[in-house]
Amino acid sequence: QAVVVDQTMYISGQLGMDPASGQLVEGGVEAQTRQALVNMGEILKAAMCGYENVVKTTVLLADMNDFTRVNDVYKQFFTTNYPARAAYQVAALPRV
């Protein structure tokens, strides 16, 4: 789920999937954003890092109109040193 190169960790894309069931969590974009960030947090924790160590994220949205709701969830996880971020609308996301 991540690769470390020269003391920099690159985390693969995280979806709002429940790790136990392998299914997208119910509750819409906010719940799925929260779960994706929780999943990322577990990867960070395994590397003895935290959200404050994240310097760049990329957000893929099914609907760009969800950006504000996603951003509101991001603010709960990234409280200082906000990472640089790019956001794109995409037609479909692979679940693999």
Summary of the structure (lengths in Angstrom):
residues: 96
radius of gyration: 13.1
end to end distance: 12.0
largest distance: 38.4
contacts: 224
relative contact order: 0.18
helix: 38%
strand: 23%
